[in-house]
Every structure is written in structure tokens, then in C-alpha cells.
Amino acid sequence: MKTRREFLANAALGAAAISLNPLTLNATNTGLIETMKNPKISLAQWSLHRALQNGSIKAADFAAVTRNEFGIGAIEYVNQFYVSQANSQKFWGQMKQAAEDHDVQSLLIMVDGEGNLGDPKSKARKNAVENHYKWIHAAKILGCHSIRVNAFGKGSKAELRTALVDGLGQLAAYGAEQDIHVLIENHGLHTSDGKYMVGIIEEVNNPYLGTLPDFGNWCLNAEWGSTKGNSCTEVYDHYQGVADFLPFAKGVSAKSYDFDASGNESLLDYKKLLKLVKDSGFEGYIGIEYEGEELSEADGIIATKKLIENTWLNLD
């Protein structure tokens, strides 16, 4: 299985197949249609990255697959699957229409590979900021509320903070002009230090800069930050990190890896995590982001959806 970093380097980003292969996504729709007012559930496109990479589905069919296979009515795109179409207003208009045709709401675009917003060199940092503009434009056409960015850079924490305040501040200012929020996700290293990142957000002091807390990415000594497999040796407390980020959250990423015989996530305490979300007063979407290997992507999505719904119903 390719990691997100390997995919950024190696994937052929425009070469998706023509249609959905029912043998690959063989999930039944029974019981999946959303009937609950809460929680509001969305599907992060990365949950289907293997199917997209191997050509079983094509990225242009994301809305149709989400609605028809999983009964989910909101989606979170990943820019890696649309690089060749990034600047095409026509394409994004077609994607908007496809979402509307399937009664699916477009929420955000997850943006990777566009440079370090905390680059210590001002010119490189400015280039990274401007590289994100096209995704803000695409998000606006789609009707999204946000793009999700990475807050990487080099240097000491003090040097990084100065650079990130500038880079994120520039991008949030541009996002504000377009009415598109810029969301920071915990993706490893300093970005998974909740209090540190909140300090940067508070210093930027722009309501268009917010967060997308991920349940699983709290590894402090690895880029991308996944705590999958419990192999990380320096972890920011997952529950503290989610609590740190929630006051600024415009979305929540419900990461899942594997499940026990009772359907509970085997690494993450979903009851504790979802109680944090509910008690915070968060009213946005909780996005399914399945990254496991034991189940198929389709079955992993279904298991995560059921876990969110069942857990939410039983929260105090």
C-alpha cells in the first residue's frame, strides 16, 4: 500500500478508470441511508485512495460513489486526484453539477504537495501560498466552505512560528477575500502539537483560519503523523489534541484503522473522541477517513459510519 507521501511522488494523477467496478466496491446499501439529523457524516476521498490508484473508480465519480454505494450526502475532496484539472473552471463546474445531481454537498478540498507554508525563505513561502490559490478557486466553484492545508516548514519552533504566522496569515487573508476558510490538520511533527498550533492560529487572528482535527494523526516525530499500529514513539495525547483544535474546527476527520469484534476502533476510543466533539458544540460534518488494511475500503467506510452513528446515539 502506498503512503500519502509515496503517492504524492509517484501516482499518475489523471489516469483513473472509466467506471466503478462493483467487484471492488461490493458494499451493500442496506441500512446506510442517512436518517439521523446528528451526527452529520461526510466521506473523505482518501478513504478510497487504493481504488482510485488502481483504477477501480475514477475521481470524477466521487459524488456518485459516495451517494450510491454508501448513502452519504457530503464529501471531502483530495487535490492529488485532480492535479491535471486544477485550473479548469469547466471541470469544477462539471463536478459541482455532478454533486448536485446526486444530492451531495461538497465541503472542502484537502491540499497536499503545494509547498511549505512555513518555509523559512520568504520567496519560497510566498510561492507556496500562491500555489494554494487555485484550490481556493476550485473550492469556491464547488461550493465548499474550506480547503485543508499542511503547516509544514523548517527550523526551530520559534522560527517556524514566525514563518507560519506569515504564510498562514497570507493564505487566510486570500481565503477571506474568496469566502473560503483555510484549515490546519494535525499531520505530524509540530503540526500535531495542539497547543503550539493553536498559538499560531490565535496570533494570526483571522476567523478564516481554522482547524480540521484528525482523530489519529498525533505523532510528534514523523511527518504525516499517523499513529497507526501504535509504532510512534512520541505522541501528543489524541484527546487533548482534539480538544485543543475543536474551538477552531470547521470539520472533524474521523480516522479509523481497524475494528474489534464489537465494531469498535481498536486503537482509538471513539466514545471519548466523539463526546469531546459533541460537548464542544461542534455542528459541522464528521468526515470518515478509513486508512486500514484489514477490511476493504468499502467495508472500512461502512464500519466507520456505523461506529460513529452508534456511538453518537449512546453518548451522555
N, C-alpha and C positions, 0 to 999 in steps of 0.2 A: 504493500500500500504506500502510495506517495504521500509524503508530508506536505503541509502547505508550502513550506519553503521550496521543496523539490518541484512541486507543481508550478510555482512561480517561475522557476528557472527552465523547466523542461516541457510543460504542457503545450500542445498545439491548440491555441485558444479559440480558433474559429472553426475547428474541424469536428463539429458534433454531428451525430447521425440524423437521419431524416425523420424518424418517428419513434414513439415509445415502444419498447419491447415488453410485451406483457409477461414474458417468462422471467424477465429481470425484476420487474416491479409487480409481484404477484399478490400484492396485499388486497384483502377483501375490504369493501367499503362498509360492511356491516357494523353498525354502531358508531361510525366515525363522524357522521354529520354533526356539526356543532349545534347543540341545543341549549347550552349554558350561556347565560349572559356574562358570567365570570367563571373562570378566567378567560380573557381574550387570548387566543393562541394563534401564532404565526409559524411559518416554516422558513428556516434559514437555508439558503440554497446549498451551503456546504454539506448539509446532511445527505445530499445526493451527488457528492463530488465524484465518487467512483463510477456511478452510472453515466455521468457527464463526461468523464475522462475516457471511458471505454466505448462511448458512442451509443449506449443503450437508449439515451434520451438526448434531445438537443435543448440547448439553453433557451431557445425561443419558445419552447413549450412549457416553461416553468410554471406559469399560472395554470395552464390546463392540467398538468400533472398534479399540482397541489390540490386543486379542487376535485378532480375526478378520481384520483387514487386515494386521497387522504381526507377529503371533506373539510379541508382547511381553507379559510377565506382571507388570508393575509400572507404576504411574502416579503422576504428579505433577500435581495439580490447580492451576488458576489461579482465584483468587477472583473475578476480573472477570466470569466466565461464570456466576456463581451468586449475584449480589448480592441478587436478589429472594427467594432461598431461604435466605439466610444463617442466619436464626434458626429454621428449620424442622427440628426433630428428626425429624419424619416423613420429610421429603425426604432427609436424610442417612442415615437408616436404610434407605431405598429404594436409595440409591446404594451403601451398604455391601453390600446384598444383591445388587445388580447386579454388583458387583466379584467377590463370592464365586461367583456363578453362572457367571462367565466365567473363574474361576480366576486372578484378577488381584489383586495386592496393592496397597493404597493406601499411599503413602509419606509424602506431605506436601502441604500447600496453600501455593502461592505467593501472598502477600498484598501487594496494592498499593492505594493510594488511601485509606488509613485514617489519614492524618495523620503528622506528623513526630515520630518517637520522640526526636529530638534538638532539638525546638523549644526556643528559649531561654526561653519563658514556661512556668512550671511548670504552670499550669492547662491550657494547650493540650497540653503534653506528657502530662499525666495523661489527658486526653481521648483522645489518640492511643493510649496504652497500652490504655485500656479499649475502644477501638474494635476492637482485635485480639482481645478475649476471645471473641467469637462464632466466630471462625475456629479458635481453640484448641478450643472446644467441638465444632465440626464435625469437626475433625481427630480428636478423641478418638472420636467416634461412628464415623467411617470406619475407625478402626484405624491411623491414620497415626502416625508417630513424631515429626513436626515440623510447624511452619509456617515458611515463609521470609518474612523481613521486609526492609524497606529501612531503612537507618540514616541518613536524611537529617535536615538541620537547618540552622540559620543561625548565622553568627558565625565568629570566628577558630577555628583548630584547638583552641586551649586551651579556649575557651568551648564548642565543640562536644563536646569530650571530656567535660567536666563534665556537660553535658546528656545525652549518650548513655549515659554510665555510669549515670545515674539512670534514664532511660527504658528502656533495655535491661535494666537490673537489675530494675526493677519488673516488666517483662513476663516475664523469665526466671523470676522468683520465682513468678509466677502459673502459668506453664507447668509449673514443677516440681510445683506442687500437683495439676495435671492429668496429670502424667507425659507432657507434650508439650514437645519441645525447640523453642527459638527459634533460627533460623539466619539469619545475616547473609550476604547475597550481595553481591559486588562489583558495584555498579551505577552507577559513575561518581563523579566528584568525589572527596571524601575517602574514600568507601567503597571506592574502588579503590586506596587506599594501604595495601598489605598490612600493613606493619609498624605503621602507625598504628592500624588496626582491631584487630590482634592485641593491642596495648597496652590497648585498651579492654576487650576480652574478658578479658584477664588481670586487669585492675583489678576488673571485675565479679565474677570468681572464682566463677561458678556453673556447674556442669557441664551445666546445661540451656541454656546459651548457647553456640552453636557457629557453624559456617560452612557455606555451600554455595558453594564456589569455582566460578566460571564461567570456562571457558577463554578467553572473548572479551571480557569487559567490564572493560577495564583503562584506560579513558580518564579522565584526571585533570581535564580541564577541560570535561566535558559530563555533565549529569545523564543517567542510564541507562547511560552509559559504553561503548556498543558501539564496538569498533574496526573494525567492518565498513567495507570499502572503503579501509582504511589512510588515512582522512582525519583522524584525531585528531592534534593537534599536540603533545600532552603525554601520553605513555603510560607507565604503570608496567609494568615488564617482566612480560610474561604469565607466564613460567616462574617467576620469583621470586615473583610474587603467588600462584600456585597452591601453590608450596612453602610460603609463609607461612601460608596458610589450611589446608593439609591436616592439621596436627596437631589441628585442632578440627573437622574435617569430619564431617558426618553424611550427606552426599551430595555428588555431583560433577555439575556441569552441563556436558555435552559440547556446547558451542556449535559450530555449523557454518554456513558461509555459501555456499561454492562449492567445486567439486571440479575437479581437473585430469583429464587423460585417463587417468591411472593410478588414479583414485579417491581420491587424497589431497586433504585440505583445502588450498585454495590460499593461505590466509592464516596458518594455524596448523599448527605442527609436532606432529601427533598422536603421533608416536613419542616425542618428548621429553616431551610432556604426560602421556601415559599411563604412561611409565616413572616419572615423578615419583609418579603415583598408586600404581602397583604397588609401588615401592620404599618408599613410606611405610607400607605395611602396611594401607592402607585396604581394608576388607572390605564396604563398602556398595554401593549401586547407582550406576551411572554413567548419568545421565539424558540422553537425546537431546533437544537443543533446536535444531532447524533453523530458521534465520532467513533463508535465502537466497531469491532470486527467480528464478534461472536455471532451477532444477528446480521441479517441482510440489512441494507439501508432502509428498505421499506418497512421491515418488521421493527427495526430500531426506532423509526419515526413513530410508528403506531404505539410501541411500548412507552415511549416518552410522553406521547399525547395522553395516553390512559393514566400514566403516573401523575402528570400534572393535574388532570381533571379529578381523579380520585383523591389525591392528597388535598387539593383545594377544598373539596366538599367536606373534608373531615378536620379542617383547621378550626381551632377555637375562635 
